[in-house]
Amino acid sequence: MGLSHTKCVIAGAGPAGLMFGMLLARAGVDTVVLEKHDDFLRDFRGDTVHASTLRLMGELGLGDAFQKLAHQHIHDLQILTDDGTYTLADFRRLPGRFKHITFLPQSDFLTFLLEEANRFRNFRLLRNSEVVAVTTDQGRVNGLRYRDGEGEEHELRADLTVAADGRRSIVRESAGLESRVFGSALDILWFQLSKREDDPGGMVGRLSDGQLLVRIERQSHWQAAMAVRKGGYDEMRAQGLDRFRETLVTLKPFLADRVHEVRTWDDVKVLDVQIDRLRQWWRPGLLCIGDAAHTMSPIMGVGINLAVQDAVAAANILAEPLRDGTLDDGHLGRVQRRRKPPTAAIQRMQLFLQTRFLEPWIRGEGKSTTPVLLRILKRLPLLQGVPARAMAIGLRPEHPVESLR
């Protein structure tokens, strides 16, 4: 291909990688993104775009174009128990213009970012390029080795290498960065069912008899998530697909006429829920962002938005020294100091909800009672804005510096 050096090489064309690459290109930094797949289509990738990201689109001058993408708005998150309906988060209580969260297929979001990035001649995306390892020189990461679609290996040198290649990051493993693993006793089963015009809409969780099922409205179908304890999927398979379908009907009776659409267990995908965070997000010449730096639980649906916030903070701090050739390790450390506190705080919230709320319920300790948290939120509805703000805005929303706008 004739390309041997660039200012910045990014592993992974997900939300963090493409946002960071696009912002660097805006700032005049030569940037190459390596993506191991040929397209952005994946099963059950996160696709909640929150108020912080919606506001960011406007600050970048992309708000009007973004709003033209086909999407849906959700104004609250409800939990239905045997005692009634409870509101866990009311996004109408958010400050500012965006009083909702947006559901947009992640493939559409990534395509949107790529189209914007491609406007700049100093941006390049290489598809079918699977990262194999980092390259180093005297202890400093100086690029990546990757395999193209023909199986041939190449090396690309860079002043800065960025790992944005997800929760199973090859880059962070190759670089020897250590994670602090917080663990989880849950897994999530993902599957889809068709949607009818007269179905009740929105995003609703159902708690009953030690079961949790969340249905999320999409334009053409329902995306559903069932929480199970670790190893619970194998137990469900042993009980048979008919038993699984019966459970769905018990939790959501209106789905009875379509549970047969789960034809085989291949239609049910298992998400291994994990929460971890790198102790150090960087080493000389390398920075990790997004899931490569911190794996989030699907609880609160904040993964995309935290990844985007990482990318904006990193671009704010690194674009100018990258362009001017003055980048040093102190700049990389600043990114971690900026992003670690809000990330750690959200992870603590996720762990609290899992260990004090979800995991006891799944273990059968809450079969007959509505969780106290839901009762408090119903009694004091003003508090429903607290989880809404934590989810939709976060604890440190980032804004692009003037040179990136």
C-alpha positions as CSV (number, residue, x, y, z in Angstrom):
1,M,0.0,0.0,0.0
2,G,3.0,2.3,0.3
3,L,2.2,3.7,3.7
4,S,4.8,3.2,6.4
5,H,4.5,6.1,8.8
6,T,1.7,8.4,10.1
7,K,1.3,10.8,13.0
8,C,-1.3,8.7,14.7
9,V,-2.4,5.1,14.1
10,I,-5.7,4.0,15.8
11,A,-6.6,0.3,16.3
12,G,-10.4,-0.1,15.9
13,A,-13.1,1.8,14.0
14,G,-15.6,1.9,16.8
15,P,-17.1,5.0,18.4
16,A,-13.9,5.9,20.3
17,G,-11.6,5.2,17.3
18,L,-13.6,6.9,14.6
19,M,-14.5,9.9,16.8
20,F,-10.8,10.4,17.8
21,G,-9.6,9.9,14.2
22,M,-12.2,12.4,12.9
23,L,-11.2,15.0,15.4
24,L,-7.5,14.6,14.8
25,A,-8.1,14.9,11.0
26,R,-10.1,18.1,11.7
27,A,-7.0,19.5,13.6
28,G,-4.7,18.7,10.6
29,V,-3.1,15.5,12.1
30,D,-2.3,12.7,9.7
31,T,-4.3,9.8,11.0
32,V,-4.8,6.1,10.0
33,V,-7.5,3.8,11.5
34,L,-7.1,0.1,11.2
35,E,-10.3,-2.0,11.3
36,K,-10.2,-5.8,11.1
37,H,-13.7,-6.1,9.6
38,D,-15.0,-5.0,6.2
39,D,-18.1,-3.3,7.5
40,F,-19.7,-2.0,10.8
41,L,-22.5,-4.6,11.1
42,R,-22.3,-6.6,14.3
43,D,-24.8,-8.4,16.5
44,F,-26.2,-6.4,19.3
45,R,-23.7,-3.6,19.5
46,G,-24.6,-0.8,21.9
47,D,-26.7,1.9,20.1
48,T,-27.9,4.3,22.8
49,V,-26.7,7.9,22.0
50,H,-27.2,10.0,25.0
51,A,-27.6,13.8,25.6
52,S,-23.9,14.4,26.1
53,T,-23.2,13.0,22.6
54,L,-26.2,14.7,21.0
55,R,-24.9,18.1,22.4
56,L,-21.4,17.3,21.1
57,M,-22.7,16.7,17.6
58,G,-24.2,20.2,17.7
59,E,-20.9,21.7,19.1
60,L,-19.1,20.1,16.1
61,G,-21.6,21.6,13.6
62,L,-23.0,18.2,12.9
63,G,-26.2,18.4,14.8
64,D,-28.6,19.0,11.9
65,A,-27.1,16.3,9.8
66,F,-27.1,13.8,12.7
67,Q,-30.8,14.5,13.4
68,K,-31.6,13.4,9.8
69,L,-30.5,9.9,10.5
70,A,-33.4,7.5,11.2
71,H,-33.6,7.1,15.0
72,Q,-35.9,6.9,18.0
73,H,-36.3,8.9,21.2
74,I,-36.9,7.3,24.6
75,H,-38.0,9.7,27.3
76,D,-38.0,7.4,30.3
77,L,-36.9,4.0,31.5
78,Q,-39.6,2.0,33.2
79,I,-39.6,-1.1,35.3
80,L,-42.7,-3.3,35.5
81,T,-42.9,-5.5,38.6
82,D,-45.8,-7.6,39.9
83,D,-46.8,-4.6,42.0
84,G,-47.0,-2.1,39.2
85,T,-45.0,0.2,36.9
86,Y,-42.0,2.2,38.3
87,T,-39.9,4.9,36.6
88,L,-36.2,4.3,37.1
89,A,-35.0,7.3,35.0
90,D,-37.0,10.2,33.6
91,F,-35.0,12.0,30.9
92,R,-37.5,14.8,30.7
93,R,-35.9,16.1,33.9
94,L,-32.6,16.6,32.2
95,P,-31.3,20.2,31.8
96,G,-30.7,21.6,28.3
97,R,-32.3,20.8,25.0
98,F,-32.0,17.0,24.8
99,K,-34.5,15.5,27.2
100,H,-34.3,12.0,25.9
101,I,-31.9,9.3,24.8
102,T,-31.6,8.3,21.2
103,F,-31.6,4.8,19.8
104,L,-29.6,4.7,16.6
105,P,-28.0,1.5,15.1
106,Q,-24.3,1.7,15.9
107,S,-23.5,0.9,12.2
108,D,-25.3,4.1,11.2
109,F,-23.5,6.1,13.8
110,L,-20.1,4.9,12.7
111,T,-20.9,5.4,9.0
112,F,-21.9,9.0,9.9
113,L,-18.6,9.6,11.7
114,L,-16.6,8.0,8.8
115,E,-18.3,10.2,6.2
116,E,-17.3,13.3,8.2
117,A,-13.8,12.0,8.7
118,N,-13.4,11.3,5.0
119,R,-13.9,14.9,4.2
120,F,-10.3,15.4,5.3
121,R,-7.4,14.3,3.1
122,N,-5.2,13.5,6.2
123,F,-7.6,10.7,7.4
124,R,-7.5,7.1,6.2
125,L,-9.4,4.0,7.2
126,L,-7.9,0.6,6.3
127,R,-10.5,-2.1,6.4
128,N,-9.8,-5.9,6.7
129,S,-6.7,-4.9,8.7
130,E,-6.3,-7.0,11.8
131,V,-3.9,-5.8,14.4
132,V,-1.4,-8.4,15.5
133,A,0.8,-6.5,18.0
134,V,2.4,-3.2,18.8
135,T,5.9,-2.5,17.6
136,T,8.5,-0.9,19.9
137,D,11.8,0.8,19.9
138,Q,13.8,1.1,23.1
139,G,10.7,0.5,25.2
140,R,8.6,3.0,23.4
141,V,5.6,1.9,21.3
142,N,6.2,3.2,17.8
143,G,3.4,1.7,15.8
144,L,1.4,-1.5,14.9
145,R,1.9,-4.7,13.1
146,Y,-1.2,-5.8,11.3
147,R,-2.5,-8.4,8.8
148,D,-4.4,-7.4,5.7
149,G,-7.2,-9.3,4.0
150,E,-4.8,-11.3,1.9
151,G,-3.0,-12.5,5.0
152,E,0.1,-10.4,4.5
153,E,1.6,-8.6,7.4
154,H,2.6,-5.0,7.5
155,E,4.1,-2.5,10.0
156,L,2.9,1.0,10.3
157,R,5.0,3.4,12.4
158,A,3.4,6.3,14.2
159,D,4.2,9.1,16.7
160,L,1.2,8.0,18.7
161,T,-0.5,4.6,18.7
162,V,-4.1,4.5,20.1
163,A,-5.9,1.3,21.3
164,A,-9.6,1.7,20.6
165,D,-10.1,-2.0,19.7
166,G,-12.6,-2.9,22.4
167,R,-13.0,-5.0,25.5
168,R,-10.7,-7.8,24.1
169,S,-8.0,-5.3,23.0
170,I,-5.1,-7.0,21.2
171,V,-3.2,-3.7,21.5
172,R,-3.4,-3.4,25.3
173,E,-2.6,-7.1,25.7
174,S,0.4,-6.8,23.4
175,A,1.6,-3.7,25.3
176,G,1.4,-5.6,28.6
177,L,-1.0,-3.2,30.3
178,E,-2.7,-4.6,33.4
179,S,-6.4,-4.3,34.2
180,R,-8.2,-4.2,37.5
181,V,-11.1,-6.6,37.1
182,F,-14.2,-6.0,39.2
183,G,-16.1,-8.9,37.8
184,S,-19.8,-9.6,37.5
185,A,-22.1,-12.5,38.4
186,L,-24.3,-11.8,35.4
187,D,-24.5,-12.5,31.7
188,I,-27.0,-11.0,29.3
189,L,-28.8,-13.0,26.6
190,W,-29.6,-10.8,23.5
191,F,-32.2,-11.7,20.9
192,Q,-34.7,-10.0,18.6
193,L,-38.4,-10.3,18.0
194,S,-40.7,-8.7,15.4
195,K,-42.7,-5.6,16.4
196,R,-46.4,-5.0,15.7
197,E,-48.1,-1.6,15.3
198,D,-50.2,-2.0,18.4
199,D,-47.4,-3.1,20.7
200,P,-46.7,-1.0,23.8
201,G,-43.7,1.1,22.9
202,G,-40.6,2.4,24.7
203,M,-37.9,0.8,26.8
204,V,-39.3,-1.3,29.6
205,G,-37.8,-3.8,32.1
206,R,-39.9,-6.6,33.5
207,L,-39.0,-8.0,37.0
208,S,-40.9,-11.1,38.1
209,D,-40.1,-14.3,39.9
210,G,-36.4,-13.8,39.9
211,Q,-36.3,-12.9,36.2
212,L,-35.4,-9.7,34.4
213,L,-36.3,-9.0,30.8
214,V,-35.7,-5.7,29.1
215,R,-37.4,-4.9,25.8
216,I,-36.0,-2.0,23.7
217,E,-38.1,-0.6,20.9
218,R,-36.4,-0.4,17.5
219,Q,-37.8,0.9,14.3
220,S,-38.6,-2.6,12.9
221,H,-38.2,-5.0,15.8
222,W,-37.8,-5.5,19.5
223,Q,-34.4,-6.0,20.9
224,A,-34.6,-8.0,24.1
225,A,-32.1,-8.6,26.9
226,M,-32.5,-11.2,29.6
227,A,-30.2,-11.2,32.6
228,V,-29.0,-14.5,33.9
229,R,-26.4,-15.5,36.4
230,K,-23.0,-16.6,35.2
231,G,-23.5,-20.1,33.7
232,G,-27.2,-19.6,33.5
233,Y,-27.2,-19.8,29.7
234,D,-26.0,-23.4,29.8
235,E,-28.7,-24.2,32.3
236,M,-31.4,-22.6,30.1
237,R,-30.2,-24.6,27.1
238,A,-30.4,-27.8,29.1
239,Q,-34.0,-27.0,30.0
240,G,-34.8,-26.6,26.3
241,L,-35.9,-23.8,23.9
242,D,-39.6,-24.3,24.6
243,R,-39.0,-23.6,28.3
244,F,-37.2,-20.4,27.3
245,R,-40.1,-19.3,25.1
246,E,-42.5,-20.0,28.0
247,T,-40.5,-17.8,30.2
248,L,-40.7,-15.0,27.7
249,V,-44.5,-15.3,27.4
250,T,-44.8,-15.3,31.2
251,L,-42.8,-12.0,31.4
252,K,-44.3,-10.4,28.4
253,P,-47.6,-12.0,27.3
254,F,-48.1,-9.8,24.3
255,L,-45.0,-11.5,22.7
256,A,-46.8,-14.9,22.7
257,D,-47.6,-14.8,19.0
258,R,-43.9,-14.3,18.0
259,V,-41.6,-16.1,20.5
260,H,-41.4,-18.9,17.9
261,E,-39.1,-16.4,16.0
262,V,-36.3,-17.6,18.4
263,R,-36.0,-20.7,16.2
264,T,-32.7,-22.1,17.6
265,W,-30.2,-21.2,20.3
266,D,-28.1,-19.6,17.5
267,D,-30.7,-16.7,17.7
268,V,-29.7,-16.0,21.3
269,K,-26.3,-14.2,21.8
270,V,-24.5,-14.3,25.1
271,L,-22.8,-11.1,26.4
272,D,-20.2,-11.9,29.0
273,V,-20.8,-9.0,31.4
274,Q,-17.5,-7.7,32.7
275,I,-16.3,-4.5,34.4
276,D,-12.6,-3.7,34.4
277,R,-10.3,-0.7,34.1
278,L,-6.7,-0.4,33.2
279,R,-4.4,0.7,36.1
280,Q,-2.5,2.8,33.6
281,W,-4.1,3.8,30.3
282,W,-0.8,4.5,28.6
283,R,2.8,3.7,28.1
284,P,5.3,5.7,26.1
285,G,3.9,6.1,22.6
286,L,0.6,4.4,23.4
287,L,-2.8,5.5,24.7
288,C,-5.9,3.3,25.4
289,I,-9.4,4.8,25.2
290,G,-13.0,3.4,25.2
291,D,-13.5,-0.2,26.0
292,A,-9.8,-0.9,25.5
293,A,-9.2,1.2,28.7
294,H,-12.3,0.4,30.6
295,T,-14.9,-2.3,30.0
296,M,-18.4,-1.2,31.1
297,S,-21.5,-3.2,32.1
298,P,-24.5,-2.7,29.8
299,I,-26.3,-1.3,32.8
300,M,-27.2,2.3,32.1
301,G,-26.2,1.9,28.4
302,V,-23.3,4.3,28.7
303,G,-20.6,2.5,26.7
304,I,-20.8,4.5,23.5
305,N,-21.0,7.8,25.2
306,L,-18.1,7.2,27.6
307,A,-16.0,6.1,24.6
308,V,-16.9,9.3,22.7
309,Q,-16.1,11.4,25.8
310,D,-12.7,9.7,26.0
311,A,-12.1,10.5,22.3
312,V,-13.0,14.2,22.7
313,A,-10.8,14.6,25.8
314,A,-7.9,12.9,24.1
315,A,-8.3,15.1,21.0
316,N,-8.5,18.2,23.1
317,I,-5.2,17.4,24.9
318,L,-3.2,15.6,22.1
319,A,-4.1,17.2,18.8
320,E,-1.9,20.3,19.0
321,P,1.2,18.5,20.4
322,L,0.8,15.8,17.8
323,R,0.5,18.3,15.0
324,D,3.5,20.3,16.3
325,G,5.7,17.4,17.1
326,T,5.9,18.2,20.8
327,L,3.9,15.2,22.2
328,D,5.4,13.6,25.3
329,D,4.3,11.2,28.0
330,G,2.9,14.0,30.2
331,H,0.2,14.6,27.6
332,L,-0.8,10.9,27.7
333,G,-1.0,11.0,31.5
334,R,-3.2,14.0,31.3
335,V,-5.8,12.1,29.3
336,Q,-6.0,9.4,32.0
337,R,-6.2,12.0,34.8
338,R,-9.1,13.7,32.9
339,R,-11.1,10.6,32.1
340,K,-10.4,8.1,34.9
341,P,-12.5,9.8,37.7
342,P,-15.8,10.0,35.8
343,T,-15.3,6.5,34.4
344,A,-14.5,5.0,37.8
345,A,-17.6,6.8,39.3
346,I,-19.9,5.3,36.6
347,Q,-18.4,1.8,37.2
348,R,-19.1,2.1,40.9
349,M,-22.7,2.9,40.1
350,Q,-22.9,-0.1,37.8
351,L,-21.4,-2.3,40.5
352,F,-23.8,-1.0,43.1
353,L,-26.8,-1.7,40.9
354,Q,-25.5,-5.2,40.0
355,T,-24.5,-6.3,43.5
356,R,-27.4,-4.7,45.5
357,F,-30.2,-4.9,43.0
358,L,-29.8,-7.2,40.0
359,E,-27.7,-10.1,41.3
360,P,-29.8,-10.7,44.4
361,W,-32.9,-10.7,42.3
362,I,-31.5,-13.2,39.8
363,R,-30.4,-15.4,42.7
364,G,-34.1,-15.5,43.8
365,E,-33.8,-13.2,46.8
366,G,-36.4,-10.7,45.5
367,K,-39.0,-12.9,43.9
368,S,-42.0,-11.4,45.7
369,T,-41.0,-7.8,46.5
370,T,-40.3,-4.7,44.4
371,P,-36.8,-3.4,45.1
372,V,-36.7,-0.5,47.6
373,L,-34.9,1.7,45.1
374,L,-37.8,1.7,42.8
375,R,-40.3,2.4,45.6
376,I,-38.2,5.4,46.7
377,L,-38.1,6.8,43.2
378,K,-41.8,6.5,42.8
379,R,-42.4,8.2,46.1
380,L,-40.0,11.0,45.3
381,P,-40.2,11.5,41.5
382,L,-37.8,14.4,41.5
383,L,-35.1,11.8,42.2
384,Q,-35.8,10.1,38.9
385,G,-33.7,12.8,37.3
386,V,-30.6,11.6,39.2
387,P,-30.1,8.3,37.3
388,A,-31.3,10.0,34.1
389,R,-28.5,12.6,34.4
390,A,-25.9,10.0,35.3
391,M,-26.9,8.0,32.3
392,A,-27.4,10.7,29.7
393,I,-24.9,13.4,30.7
394,G,-22.4,11.7,32.9
395,L,-20.2,13.2,35.5
396,R,-17.7,15.1,33.2
397,P,-19.1,15.7,29.8
398,E,-16.5,16.9,27.3
399,H,-16.6,19.8,24.9
400,P,-14.3,20.2,21.9
401,V,-11.8,23.0,22.1
402,E,-12.2,25.8,19.5
403,S,-9.6,24.3,17.1
404,L,-11.6,21.1,16.7
405,R,-15.0,22.8,16.0
